[in-house]
Amino acid sequence: MSLVFYAIAGLTVAGGLAAMLLKNTVHCALALTVAFAGIALLFLELDAQFAGFAQILVYIGAVAVLVVFAILLTRGSETPKGGVFSRNWLTGLAIAAGVFAVLGWAVLGSARALPGPGGTPTAAPTVTVLQIGNALMGRYVLPLEIVALLLTAALIGAVIVAMHEKEGAK
C-alpha cells in the first residue's frame, strides 16, 4: 500500500466522520461531498477510471448538489434545538454492530475463496470505458433516458414541495 492510498483513505474516512458528527446540516452535506471525492480518488488510484469518473459525475456533481439544494430550500440547515442523539441510540448501535459482523463475515469468507499459492488466479475482466459508453448509448439508451426523466421529475417535485412549504410559512 502506498502513502497516497493512506492519505486518500484518511481523507475519505475523515469526510465520512465529519458528515456523521457535525451539527450543521450544510456542513454535513459538504463533508459528505469530501467523502464522495475520496471514494472517487480511490477508484482512480485502482485504475477503475469509469467508476471513478462516474462517482465524480453522479455523486459529487448530482447527488451532493441536490442534497445541498434540498437542505437550503427546506430550511433544514438550522441546527436542531434538542440533542442530536436519538433516545434509542442503543438499538442503532446494535444494528450497526450486526451489519459490521455480517460484512466482516462476507469479507473473510471471500478471502478464503481466493486461490492459494498453488491456485491459478482468475483473469480480470477486460471491459474498457469505450465499451461501457457504447453500451450506454446503444443497447441501454432507453433505461438511461428513463432514469434521467425520473431524476428530473424528482428534482421538480422537491422544488414544488419546498415552494409550498415557504408559502405556508408566510
LOVEX-689352 format. One record per residue: residue number from 1; residue in one letter; x, y, z of N, C-alpha, C, O in turn. Coordinates in nm, 4 decimals. Example, Ala and Ser with C-alpha at 12.3 -4.5 7.8 and 13.67 -1.06 7.14 Angstrom:
<sites>
1,A,1.3190,-0.5690,0.7800,1.2300,-0.4500,0.7800,1.3200,-0.3300,0.7800,1.4236,-0.3319,0.8465 .
2,S,1.2850,-0.2250,0.7080,1.3670,-0.1060,0.7140,1.2900,0.0030,0.7870,1.3409,0.1138,0.8039 .
</sites>
This chain:
<sites>
1,M,0.0839,-0.1170,0.0000,0.0000,0.0000,0.0000,0.0890,0.1242,0.0000,0.1881,0.1316,0.0727 .
2,S,0.0524,0.2186,-0.0808,0.1348,0.3384,-0.0937,0.0898,0.4468,0.0035,-0.0175,0.4385,0.0634 .
3,L,0.1728,0.5469,0.0173,0.1412,0.6605,0.1029,0.0214,0.7380,0.0486,-0.0577,0.7930,0.1252 .
4,V,0.0088,0.7419,-0.0842,-0.1048,0.8112,-0.1467,-0.2358,0.7433,-0.1067,-0.3345,0.8105,-0.0767 .
5,F,-0.2362,0.6090,-0.1065,-0.3572,0.5363,-0.0664,-0.3967,0.5722,0.0762,-0.5136,0.5994,0.1033 .
6,Y,-0.3006,0.5725,0.1669,-0.3318,0.6044,0.3059,-0.3826,0.7482,0.3209,-0.4719,0.7742,0.4016 .
7,A,-0.3267,0.8405,0.2445,-0.3722,0.9798,0.2506,-0.5158,0.9914,0.2000,-0.5984,1.0586,0.2618 .
8,I,-0.5457,0.9257,0.0873,-0.6807,0.9319,0.0318,-0.7801,0.8596,0.1239,-0.8921,0.9066,0.1437 .
9,A,-0.7388,0.7456,0.1798,-0.8260,0.6729,0.2722,-0.8541,0.7564,0.3965,-0.9667,0.7578,0.4463 .
10,G,-0.7526,0.8258,0.4469,-0.7724,0.9130,0.5616,-0.8680,1.0272,0.5305,-0.9524,1.0628,0.6128 .
11,L,-0.8544,1.0848,0.4105,-0.9450,1.1909,0.3671,-1.0881,1.1398,0.3589,-1.1813,1.2081,0.4016 .
12,T,-1.1058,1.0203,0.3044,-1.2394,0.9623,0.2900,-1.3026,0.9337,0.4257,-1.4192,0.9660,0.4486 .
13,V,-1.2261,0.8736,0.5148,-1.2779,0.8428,0.6482,-1.3067,0.9713,0.7259,-1.4077,0.9800,0.7957 .
14,A,-1.2190,1.0709,0.7144,-1.2415,1.1982,0.7832,-1.3678,1.2670,0.7304,-1.4446,1.3234,0.8083 .
15,G,-1.3895,1.2627,0.5990,-1.5105,1.3200,0.5422,-1.6352,1.2478,0.5896,-1.7360,1.3114,0.6202 .
16,G,-1.6294,1.1162,0.5958,-1.7444,1.0391,0.6442,-1.7733,1.0651,0.7910,-1.8890,1.0799,0.8302 .
17,L,-1.6669,1.0709,0.8733,-1.6869,1.1001,1.0153,-1.7410,1.2413,1.0362,-1.8280,1.2633,1.1204 .
18,A,-1.6891,1.3362,0.9593,-1.7387,1.4735,0.9716,-1.8857,1.4819,0.9297,-1.9642,1.5532,0.9921 .
19,A,-1.9227,1.4092,0.8242,-2.0624,1.4084,0.7805,-2.1534,1.3500,0.8879,-2.2708,1.3859,0.8976 .
20,M,-2.0988,1.2613,0.9670,-2.1790,1.1968,1.0694,-2.1814,1.2770,1.1998,-2.2810,1.2726,1.2721 .
21,L,-2.0749,1.3496,1.2311,-2.0628,1.4101,1.3629,-2.0920,1.5605,1.3684,-2.1205,1.6131,1.4760 .
22,L,-2.0856,1.6299,1.2557,-2.1100,1.7745,1.2578,-2.2570,1.8028,1.2864,-2.3439,1.7223,1.2532 .
23,K,-2.2846,1.9177,1.3483,-2.4224,1.9513,1.3856,-2.4944,2.0321,1.2789,-2.6161,2.0195,1.2649 .
24,N,-2.4234,2.1141,1.2037,-2.4855,2.1937,1.0984,-2.5079,2.1049,0.9760,-2.4146,2.0403,0.9283 .
25,T,-2.6291,2.1015,0.9260,-2.6636,2.0106,0.8168,-2.5916,2.0455,0.6872,-2.5546,1.9557,0.6115 .
26,V,-2.5712,2.1731,0.6606,-2.4994,2.2128,0.5394,-2.3547,2.1657,0.5468,-2.2994,2.1175,0.4480 .
27,H,-2.2932,2.1798,0.6652,-2.1562,2.1321,0.6813,-2.1488,1.9798,0.6653,-2.0518,1.9272,0.6107 .
28,C,-2.2512,1.9103,0.7131,-2.2561,1.7640,0.6957,-2.2622,1.7268,0.5481,-2.1949,1.6335,0.5044 .
29,A,-2.3428,1.7995,0.4713,-2.3549,1.7714,0.3282,-2.2227,1.7985,0.2562,-2.1841,1.7228,0.1670 .
30,L,-2.1542,1.9045,0.2938,-2.0254,1.9336,0.2315,-1.9193,1.8308,0.2713,-1.8346,1.7947,0.1896 .
31,A,-1.9234,1.7835,0.3957,-1.8315,1.6781,0.4379,-1.8613,1.5481,0.3638,-1.7696,1.4727,0.3317 .
32,L,-1.9874,1.5219,0.3368,-2.0241,1.4042,0.2578,-1.9675,1.4148,0.1163,-1.9273,1.3145,0.0573 .
33,T,-1.9645,1.5364,0.0624,-1.9045,1.5583,-0.0685,-1.7553,1.5262,-0.0657,-1.7021,1.4704,-0.1617 .
34,V,-1.6883,1.5608,0.0429,-1.5458,1.5277,0.0573,-1.5276,1.3755,0.0611,-1.4344,1.3223,0.0010 .
35,A,-1.6166,1.3062,0.1316,-1.6091,1.1595,0.1360,-1.6328,1.1000,-0.0033,-1.5644,1.0053,-0.0421 .
36,F,-1.7289,1.1545,-0.0786,-1.7520,1.1081,-0.2156,-1.6284,1.1307,-0.3023,-1.5926,1.0453,-0.3834 .
37,A,-1.5632,1.2457,-0.2851,-1.4427,1.2746,-0.3630,-1.3303,1.1777,-0.3271,-1.2550,1.1348,-0.4144 .
38,G,-1.3191,1.1436,-0.2006,-1.2180,1.0462,-0.1595,-1.2428,0.9097,-0.2210,-1.1488,0.8426,-0.2635 .
39,I,-1.3679,0.8684,-0.2259,-1.4006,0.7398,-0.2878,-1.3673,0.7434,-0.4374,-1.3150,0.6463,-0.4922 .
40,A,-1.3977,0.8549,-0.5021,-1.3644,0.8677,-0.6444,-1.2141,0.8599,-0.6656,-1.1681,0.7955,-0.7600 .
41,L,-1.1377,0.9242,-0.5795,-0.9918,0.9177,-0.5914,-0.9401,0.7761,-0.5686,-0.8444,0.7337,-0.6335 .
42,L,-1.0029,0.7025,-0.4765,-0.9628,0.5629,-0.4561,-0.9902,0.4792,-0.5805,-0.9083,0.3954,-0.6183 .
43,F,-1.1056,0.5016,-0.6445,-1.1343,0.4306,-0.7690,-1.0303,0.4637,-0.8749,-0.9820,0.3750,-0.9454 .
44,L,-0.9963,0.5913,-0.8859,-0.8983,0.6319,-0.9874,-0.7608,0.5740,-0.9579,-0.6873,0.5399,-1.0505 .
45,E,-0.7250,0.5625,-0.8315,-0.5955,0.5028,-0.7973,-0.5929,0.3539,-0.8295,-0.4869,0.2987,-0.8590 .
46,L,-0.7074,0.2892,-0.8242,-0.7163,0.1466,-0.8563,-0.7306,0.1201,-1.0058,-0.7574,0.0072,-1.0469 .
47,D,-0.7128,0.2241,-1.0871,-0.7253,0.2155,-1.2342,-0.8659,0.1773,-1.2784,-0.8834,0.1121,-1.3813 .
48,A,-0.9651,0.2176,-1.2016,-1.1047,0.1989,-1.2406,-1.1571,0.3361,-1.2821,-1.2329,0.3999,-1.2091 .
49,Q,-1.1153,0.3802,-1.4009,-1.1457,0.5166,-1.4441,-1.2948,0.5402,-1.4579,-1.3446,0.6452,-1.4174 .
50,F,-1.3664,0.4449,-1.5140,-1.5105,0.4648,-1.5341,-1.5811,0.4818,-1.4005,-1.6619,0.5731,-1.3836 .
51,A,-1.5507,0.3939,-1.3059,-1.6155,0.4040,-1.1749,-1.5769,0.5345,-1.1051,-1.6608,0.5972,-1.0404 .
52,G,-1.4515,0.5755,-1.1176,-1.4074,0.6997,-1.0548,-1.4746,0.8216,-1.1139,-1.5223,0.9080,-1.0403 .
53,F,-1.4791,0.8299,-1.2465,-1.5418,0.9454,-1.3100,-1.6941,0.9424,-1.2939,-1.7573,1.0477,-1.2846 .
54,A,-1.7530,0.8233,-1.2906,-1.8968,0.8139,-1.2639,-1.9258,0.8600,-1.1211,-2.0268,0.9259,-1.0964 .
55,Q,-1.8385,0.8259,-1.0280,-1.8530,0.8727,-0.8898,-1.8489,1.0255,-0.8852,-1.9282,1.0877,-0.8147 .
56,I,-1.7574,1.0851,-0.9595,-1.7465,1.2305,-0.9614,-1.8708,1.2926,-1.0237,-1.9280,1.3864,-0.9682 .
57,L,-1.9127,1.2406,-1.1391,-2.0272,1.2996,-1.2084,-2.1580,1.2788,-1.1332,-2.2358,1.3726,-1.1161 .
58,V,-2.1821,1.1565,-1.0886,-2.3116,1.1244,-1.0304,-2.3206,1.1700,-0.8852,-2.4145,1.2404,-0.8480 .
59,Y,-2.2242,1.1307,-0.8035,-2.2362,1.1589,-0.6611,-2.1952,1.3014,-0.6256,-2.2667,1.3692,-0.5519 .
60,I,-2.0828,1.3474,-0.6761,-2.0402,1.4833,-0.6434,-2.1191,1.5836,-0.7263,-2.1672,1.6840,-0.6737 .
61,G,-2.1324,1.5567,-0.8551,-2.1976,1.6528,-0.9425,-2.3478,1.6573,-0.9322,-2.4076,1.7601,-0.9639 .
62,A,-2.4110,1.5507,-0.8895,-2.5568,1.5490,-0.8872,-2.6112,1.5300,-0.7461,-2.6864,1.6143,-0.6970 .
63,V,-2.5745,1.4213,-0.6811,-2.6355,1.3885,-0.5528,-2.5983,1.4908,-0.4460,-2.6855,1.5385,-0.3735 .
64,A,-2.4702,1.5250,-0.4353,-2.4284,1.6194,-0.3314,-2.4896,1.7572,-0.3549,-2.5339,1.8222,-0.2601 .
65,V,-2.4925,1.8022,-0.4796,-2.5544,1.9312,-0.5098,-2.7034,1.9264,-0.4806,-2.7584,2.0227,-0.4272 .
66,L,-2.7697,1.8170,-0.5141,-2.9122,1.8026,-0.4851,-2.9387,1.8033,-0.3350,-3.0370,1.8621,-0.2900 .
67,V,-2.8528,1.7391,-0.2575,-2.8691,1.7375,-0.1126,-2.8541,1.8785,-0.0561,-2.9329,1.9196,0.0291 .
68,V,-2.7539,1.9525,-0.1026,-2.7339,2.0891,-0.0536,-2.8531,2.1767,-0.0908,-2.9007,2.2537,-0.0074 .
69,F,-2.9021,2.1667,-0.2138,-3.0194,2.2452,-0.2537,-3.1419,2.2059,-0.1715,-3.2182,2.2932,-0.1302 .
70,A,-3.1618,2.0785,-0.1474,-3.2772,2.0347,-0.0688,-3.2691,2.0883,0.0738,-3.3703,2.1295,0.1306 .
71,I,-3.1505,2.0879,0.1310,-3.1339,2.1404,0.2663,-3.1633,2.2895,0.2694,-3.2332,2.3379,0.3584 .
72,L,-3.1097,2.3620,0.1722,-3.1273,2.5068,0.1719,-3.2701,2.5470,0.1371,-3.3194,2.6476,0.1883 .
73,L,-3.3375,2.4709,0.0515,-3.4746,2.5057,0.0142,-3.5757,2.4724,0.1231,-3.6800,2.5372,0.1317 .
74,T,-3.5479,2.3751,0.2044,-3.6455,2.3325,0.3045,-3.6111,2.3794,0.4450,-3.6665,2.3285,0.5425 .
75,R,-3.5215,2.4746,0.4563,-3.4815,2.5279,0.5859,-3.4300,2.4192,0.6782,-3.4453,2.4304,0.7999 .
76,G,-3.3695,2.3143,0.6240,-3.3143,2.2076,0.7058,-3.1737,2.2370,0.7530,-3.1116,2.1532,0.8183 .
77,S,-3.1216,2.3562,0.7207,-2.9852,2.3885,0.7601,-2.9772,2.4395,0.9034,-2.8676,2.4625,0.9545 .
78,E,-3.0909,2.4575,0.9684,-3.0897,2.5056,1.1055,-3.0444,2.3949,1.1989,-3.0788,2.2782,1.1799 .
79,T,-2.9674,2.4322,1.2996,-2.9203,2.3357,1.3980,-3.0380,2.2923,1.4847,-3.1154,2.3772,1.5290 .
80,P,-3.0537,2.1613,1.5101,-3.1664,2.1164,1.5917,-3.1581,2.1732,1.7331,-3.0500,2.1844,1.7907 .
81,K,-3.2738,2.2087,1.7876,-3.2783,2.2698,1.9206,-3.2486,2.1663,2.0296,-3.1789,2.1954,2.1268 .
82,G,-3.3021,2.0465,2.0121,-3.2775,1.9401,2.1091,-3.1443,1.8723,2.0802,-3.0649,1.9209,1.9997 .
83,G,-3.1212,1.7628,2.1447,-2.9991,1.6876,2.1216,-2.9989,1.6230,1.9841,-3.1040,1.6025,1.9234 .
84,V,-2.8809,1.5917,1.9367,-2.8703,1.5291,1.8060,-2.8775,1.3766,1.8153,-2.8837,1.3079,1.7133 .
85,F,-2.8765,1.3247,1.9375,-2.8839,1.1805,1.9561,-3.0273,1.1393,1.9838,-3.1010,1.2086,2.0539 .
86,S,-3.0656,1.0265,1.9281,-3.1998,0.9730,1.9485,-3.2063,0.9019,2.0833,-3.1036,0.8677,2.1418 .
87,R,-3.3276,0.8802,2.1312,-3.3428,0.8105,2.2585,-3.3081,0.6630,2.2449,-3.2680,0.5999,2.3427 .
88,N,-3.3225,0.6081,2.1272,-3.2946,0.4659,2.1089,-3.1634,0.4461,2.0331,-3.1579,0.3708,1.9358 .
89,W,-3.0580,0.5140,2.0781,-2.9283,0.5027,2.0137,-2.8675,0.3656,2.0374,-2.7852,0.3198,1.9581 .
90,L,-2.9071,0.2995,2.1457,-2.8539,0.1669,2.1745,-2.9010,0.0661,2.0690,-2.8252,-0.0226,2.0296 .
91,T,-3.0254,0.0796,2.0236,-3.0765,-0.0067,1.9176,-2.9985,0.0158,1.7884,-2.9637,-0.0797,1.7191 .
92,G,-2.9711,0.1422,1.7564,-2.8911,0.1738,1.6381,-2.7514,0.1161,1.6476,-2.6971,0.0671,1.5487 .
93,L,-2.6931,0.1218,1.7658,-2.5595,0.0658,1.7855,-2.5610,-0.0857,1.7655,-2.4687,-0.1412,1.7059 .
94,A,-2.6652,-0.1531,1.8150,-2.6765,-0.2984,1.7977,-2.6939,-0.3352,1.6504,-2.6357,-0.4330,1.6034 .
95,I,-2.7741,-0.2568,1.5777,-2.7938,-0.2838,1.4341,-2.6631,-0.2604,1.3584,-2.6277,-0.3389,1.2704 .
96,A,-2.5911,-0.1527,1.3921,-2.4625,-0.1257,1.3271,-2.3628,-0.2371,1.3546,-2.2878,-0.2764,1.2652 .
97,A,-2.3611,-0.2887,1.4775,-2.2705,-0.3995,1.5096,-2.3079,-0.5245,1.4300,-2.2203,-0.5976,1.3839 .
98,G,-2.4384,-0.5488,1.4141,-2.4817,-0.6637,1.3343,-2.4418,-0.6506,1.1884,-2.3947,-0.7469,1.1278 .
99,V,-2.4603,-0.5322,1.1318,-2.4202,-0.5098,0.9917,-2.2698,-0.5262,0.9777,-2.2230,-0.5867,0.8813 .
100,F,-2.1930,-0.4729,1.0731,-2.0476,-0.4871,1.0695,-2.0072,-0.6337,1.0764,-1.9148,-0.6755,1.0066 .
101,A,-2.0752,-0.7124,1.1597,-2.0437,-0.8554,1.1711,-2.0725,-0.9293,1.0406,-1.9934,-1.0133,0.9978 .
102,V,-2.1860,-0.8981,0.9772,-2.2200,-0.9637,0.8500,-2.1198,-0.9261,0.7412,-2.0765,-1.0121,0.6644 .
103,L,-2.0827,-0.7977,0.7340,-1.9842,-0.7554,0.6338,-1.8485,-0.8189,0.6600,-1.7806,-0.8615,0.5666 .
104,G,-1.8086,-0.8255,0.7873,-1.6815,-0.8908,0.8206,-1.6822,-1.0371,0.7830,-1.5833,-1.0884,0.7308 .
105,W,-1.7943,-1.1058,0.8091,-1.8061,-1.2467,0.7719,-1.7953,-1.2633,0.6203,-1.7307,-1.3567,0.5728 .
106,A,-1.8584,-1.1728,0.5434,-1.8537,-1.1818,0.3978,-1.7120,-1.1573,0.3458,-1.6671,-1.2263,0.2543 .
107,V,-1.6419,-1.0603,0.4031,-1.5052,-1.0317,0.3582,-1.4135,-1.1480,0.3915,-1.3338,-1.1896,0.3073 .
108,L,-1.4231,-1.2013,0.5127,-1.3380,-1.3141,0.5497,-1.3716,-1.4381,0.4672,-1.2822,-1.5149,0.4317 .
109,G,-1.4995,-1.4582,0.4365,-1.5390,-1.5714,0.3519,-1.4875,-1.5567,0.2103,-1.4492,-1.6560,0.1484 .
110,S,-1.4856,-1.4358,0.1575,-1.4337,-1.4165,0.0219,-1.2824,-1.4284,0.0189,-1.2260,-1.4685,-0.0829 .
111,A,-1.2152,-1.3943,0.1287,-1.0696,-1.4097,0.1327,-1.0323,-1.5575,0.1324,-0.9296,-1.5945,0.0754 .
112,R,-1.1136,-1.6428,0.1948,-1.0863,-1.7870,0.1925,-1.1133,-1.8472,0.0551,-1.0560,-1.9506,0.0208 .
113,A,-1.1991,-1.7842,-0.0233,-1.2332,-1.8377,-0.1553,-1.1271,-1.8054,-0.2595,-1.1282,-1.8630,-0.3682 .
114,L,-1.0353,-1.7139,-0.2282,-0.9298,-1.6794,-0.3238,-0.8351,-1.7965,-0.3401,-0.8164,-1.8748,-0.2470 .
115,P,-0.7756,-1.8090,-0.4571,-0.6824,-1.9191,-0.4774,-0.5580,-1.9018,-0.3907,-0.5113,-1.7903,-0.3673 .
116,G,-0.5061,-2.0139,-0.3444,-0.3859,-2.0123,-0.2605,-0.2605,-1.9973,-0.3443,-0.2677,-1.9614,-0.4618 .
117,P,-0.1459,-2.0243,-0.2846,-0.0197,-2.0085,-0.3575,-0.0102,-2.0985,-0.4803,0.0530,-2.0617,-0.5793 .
118,G,-0.0725,-2.2162,-0.4747,-0.0650,-2.3072,-0.5883,-0.1802,-2.2903,-0.6861,-0.1769,-2.3473,-0.7951 .
119,G,-0.2832,-2.2123,-0.6491,-0.4014,-2.1954,-0.7341,-0.3763,-2.0964,-0.8465,-0.2826,-2.0168,-0.8415 .
120,T,-0.4601,-2.1026,-0.9460,-0.4472,-2.0083,-1.0564,-0.5466,-1.8949,-1.0363,-0.6657,-1.9203,-1.0183 .
121,P,-0.5010,-1.7726,-1.0389,-0.5940,-1.6604,-1.0218,-0.6835,-1.6453,-1.1440,-0.6447,-1.6789,-1.2558 .
122,T,-0.8017,-1.5951,-1.1210,-0.8932,-1.5737,-1.2324,-0.8511,-1.4479,-1.3087,-0.7943,-1.3549,-1.2516 .
123,A,-0.8796,-1.4472,-1.4360,-0.8421,-1.3337,-1.5201,-0.9328,-1.2143,-1.4913,-1.0532,-1.2290,-1.4704 .
124,A,-0.8727,-1.0977,-1.4908,-0.9503,-0.9759,-1.4676,-1.0333,-0.9451,-1.5919,-0.9877,-0.9682,-1.7039 .
125,P,-1.1542,-0.8933,-1.5734,-1.2347,-0.8587,-1.6903,-1.1682,-0.7458,-1.7684,-1.1044,-0.6575,-1.7110 .
126,T,-1.1843,-0.7505,-1.8987,-1.1187,-0.6512,-1.9845,-1.2213,-0.5613,-2.0511,-1.2213,-0.5453,-2.1731 .
127,V,-1.3083,-0.5030,-1.9708,-1.4089,-0.4113,-2.0228,-1.3500,-0.2713,-2.0176,-1.3005,-0.2280,-1.9136 .
128,T,-1.3554,-0.2010,-2.1292,-1.2998,-0.0668,-2.1355,-1.4099,0.0377,-2.1191,-1.5289,0.0074,-2.1286 .
129,V,-1.3679,0.1595,-2.0946,-1.4630,0.2693,-2.0825,-1.5371,0.2898,-2.2145,-1.6556,0.3232,-2.2148 .
130,L,-1.4680,0.2700,-2.3260,-1.5311,0.2834,-2.4577,-1.6436,0.1820,-2.4752,-1.7494,0.2158,-2.5282 .
131,Q,-1.6220,0.0583,-2.4312,-1.7264,-0.0437,-2.4419,-1.8467,-0.0101,-2.3536,-1.9612,-0.0318,-2.3933 .
132,I,-1.8207,0.0425,-2.2343,-1.9305,0.0811,-2.1458,-2.0083,0.1970,-2.2072,-2.1314,0.1967,-2.2057 .
133,G,-1.9373,0.2960,-2.2612,-2.0037,0.4097,-2.3257,-2.0860,0.3673,-2.4449,-2.1978,0.4155,-2.4635 .
134,N,-2.0320,0.2769,-2.5271,-2.1075,0.2275,-2.6428,-2.2324,0.1516,-2.5985,-2.3371,0.1623,-2.6625 .
135,A,-2.2225,0.0750,-2.4895,-2.3394,0.0024,-2.4400,-2.4453,0.0992,-2.3873,-2.5646,0.0799,-2.4110 .
136,L,-2.4011,0.2048,-2.3149,-2.4973,0.3009,-2.2617,-2.5651,0.3806,-2.3724,-2.6829,0.4143,-2.3605 .
137,M,-2.4940,0.4107,-2.4778,-2.5520,0.4899,-2.5865,-2.6157,0.4029,-2.6944,-2.6753,0.4556,-2.7883 .
138,G,-2.6045,0.2739,-2.6831,-2.6641,0.1837,-2.7812,-2.7746,0.1008,-2.7190,-2.8926,0.1346,-2.7277 .
139,R,-2.7344,-0.0079,-2.6565,-2.8298,-0.1055,-2.6048,-2.9104,-0.0521,-2.4857,-3.0291,-0.0823,-2.4728 .
140,Y,-2.8468,0.0267,-2.3993,-2.9130,0.0712,-2.2768,-2.9517,0.2181,-2.2802,-2.9601,0.2811,-2.1747 .
141,V,-2.9757,0.2748,-2.3980,-3.0088,0.4167,-2.4054,-3.1483,0.4444,-2.3489,-3.1686,0.5486,-2.2866 .
142,L,-3.2440,0.3552,-2.3687,-3.3790,0.3767,-2.3163,-3.3816,0.3752,-2.1629,-3.4390,0.4666,-2.1036 .
143,P,-3.3218,0.2754,-2.0959,-3.3193,0.2820,-1.9488,-3.2443,0.4044,-1.8970,-3.2816,0.4599,-1.7936 .
144,L,-3.1406,0.4469,-1.9660,-3.0659,0.5658,-1.9251,-3.1536,0.6906,-1.9330,-3.1502,0.7749,-1.8434 .
145,E,-3.2317,0.7021,-2.0394,-3.3208,0.8173,-2.0549,-3.4343,0.8138,-1.9531,-3.4768,0.9185,-1.9043 .
146,I,-3.4838,0.6944,-1.9207,-3.5905,0.6825,-1.8200,-3.5392,0.7259,-1.6835,-3.6098,0.7952,-1.6102 .
147,V,-3.4178,0.6864,-1.6486,-3.3585,0.7288,-1.5216,-3.3414,0.8805,-1.5203,-3.3671,0.9443,-1.4182 .
148,A,-3.2987,0.9388,-1.6312,-3.2823,1.0842,-1.6380,-3.4163,1.1546,-1.6182,-3.4229,1.2554,-1.5478 .
149,L,-3.5231,1.1030,-1.6792,-3.6559,1.1627,-1.6601,-3.7041,1.1500,-1.5158,-3.7628,1.2437,-1.4617 .
150,L,-3.6800,1.0356,-1.4536,-3.7208,1.0170,-1.3141,-3.6460,1.1129,-1.2218,-3.7060,1.1709,-1.1312 .
151,L,-3.5171,1.1300,-1.2438,-3.4398,1.2225,-1.1606,-3.4854,1.3668,-1.1814,-3.4924,1.4441,-1.0859 .
152,T,-3.5161,1.4030,-1.3049,-3.5660,1.5377,-1.3313,-3.7015,1.5598,-1.2646,-3.7254,1.6658,-1.2066 .
153,A,-3.7904,1.4606,-1.2722,-3.9214,1.4719,-1.2072,-3.9059,1.4816,-1.0558,-3.9794,1.5566,-0.9916 .
154,A,-3.8126,1.4080,-0.9977,-3.7899,1.4151,-0.8536,-3.7388,1.5528,-0.8131,-3.7797,1.6060,-0.7100 .
155,L,-3.6502,1.6106,-0.8928,-3.5982,1.7437,-0.8626,-3.7084,1.8493,-0.8713,-3.7183,1.9363,-0.7848 .
156,I,-3.7908,1.8418,-0.9754,-3.9010,1.9369,-0.9899,-4.0002,1.9200,-0.8745,-4.0496,2.0192,-0.8210 .
157,G,-4.0294,1.7973,-0.8360,-4.1190,1.7727,-0.7225,-4.0630,1.8282,-0.5925,-4.1380,1.8829,-0.5116 .
158,A,-3.9323,1.8152,-0.5712,-3.8713,1.8692,-0.4492,-3.8809,2.0212,-0.4463,-3.9056,2.0799,-0.3410 .
159,V,-3.8618,2.0846,-0.5605,-3.8726,2.2306,-0.5666,-4.0159,2.2743,-0.5402,-4.0377,2.3724,-0.4691 .
160,I,-4.1139,2.2038,-0.5957,-4.2549,2.2396,-0.5739,-4.2930,2.2221,-0.4274,-4.3619,2.3071,-0.3710 .
161,V,-4.2490,2.1130,-0.3653,-4.2783,2.0919,-0.2229,-4.2139,2.2016,-0.1393,-4.2754,2.2517,-0.0452 .
162,A,-4.0922,2.2389,-0.1722,-4.0240,2.3443,-0.0962,-4.0925,2.4788,-0.1159,-4.1005,2.5581,-0.0220 .
163,M,-4.1425,2.5060,-0.2370,-4.2106,2.6331,-0.2615,-4.3408,2.6407,-0.1831,-4.3739,2.7464,-0.1294 .
164,H,-4.4160,2.5299,-0.1753,-4.5416,2.5303,-0.0992,-4.5139,2.5484,0.0493,-4.5894,2.6159,0.1193 .
165,E,-4.4058,2.4884,0.0971,-4.3717,2.4998,0.2377,-4.3341,2.6445,0.2720,-4.3712,2.6941,0.3784 .
166,K,-4.2621,2.7113,0.1844,-4.2240,2.8510,0.2088,-4.3461,2.9409,0.2046,-4.3554,3.0349,0.2835 .
167,E,-4.4421,2.9139,0.1126,-4.5633,2.9955,0.1043,-4.6493,2.9781,0.2276,-4.7131,3.0735,0.2721 .
168,G,-4.6525,2.8569,0.2843,-4.7308,2.8300,0.4036,-4.6730,2.9002,0.5259,-4.7472,2.9308,0.6193 .
169,A,-4.5440,2.9263,0.5277,-4.4808,2.9928,0.6422,-4.5095,3.1415,0.6424,-4.5027,3.2046,0.7479 .
170,K,-4.5419,3.2005,0.5262,-4.5655,3.3444,0.5175,-4.6959,3.3825,0.5719,-4.7308,3.5005,0.5718 .
</sites>
